[in-house]
Amino acid sequence: MELILPIEKYLDSYKEARSEYLEHKVREYEFLNTDKFDVFEVIRNYREGIGLPERYVSATYLWLVDKGAFIGEASIRHELTESLLRFGGHIGYGIRVKRWKQGYGTILLQKALEYACKTIKLDKVLITCNDNNIGSYKIIEKNGGILQDKVINIINGNERLTRRYWIDCK
């Protein structure tokens, strides 16, 4: 199992995972829509900070793969805006639906943290999740996350209680 920069070899498996999310109406983590554009160009542009939407920051997308299949994705934001400090943080991650509750989330976050600390050279990493997302906050805590606080955010017109965790890279 490895965390890699996205490559063509896993694109079909990535599209299958995206379909699983759409089928199960999972909105917590959204995969890039590969039907509308070249996913590899978008990923490259995010990493290099080219043509990003207003208020977006550079981010590195990485895929967790195993035995020839896409398992999950992490996006590592290179810096934080005021809004990312409240909701989003440095790392967003998602595991494909058919691989939930198999320990992959913990592995994905561990590997994403290593990349954020060693390759992007962050000193500390902020990770957020909804307060009612027990699986996510257990994964964050297993990876050394220290709860800073809980804040109320308005996301798409709905109030959400958000947990904010910090992890030191030292």
Stockholm file with secondary structure:
# STOCKHOLM 1.0

chainA/1-170         MELILPIEKYLDSYKEARSEYLEHKVREYEFLNTDKFDVFEVIRNYREGIGLPERYVSATYLWLVDKGAFIGEASIRHELTESLLRFGGHIGYGIRVKRWKQGYGTILLQKALEYACKTIKLDKVLITCNDNNIGSYKIIEKNGGILQDKVINIINGNERLTRRYWIDCK
#=GR chainA/1-170 SS CEEECCCGGGHHHHHHHHHHHHHTTCCSSCCCCTTTSCHHHHHHHHHHTCSCCTTCCCEEEEEEEETTEEEEEEEEESSCCHHHHHTTBSEEEEECGGGTTSSHHHHHHHHHHHHHHHTSCCSEEEEEEETTCHHHHHHHHHTTCEEEEEEEEEETTEEEEEEEEEEECC
#=GC SS_cons         CEEECCCGGGHHHHHHHHHHHHHTTCCSSCCCCTTTSCHHHHHHHHHHTCSCCTTCCCEEEEEEEETTEEEEEEEEESSCCHHHHHTTBSEEEEECGGGTTSSHHHHHHHHHHHHHHHTSCCSEEEEEEETTCHHHHHHHHHTTCEEEEEEEEEETTEEEEEEEEEEECC
//
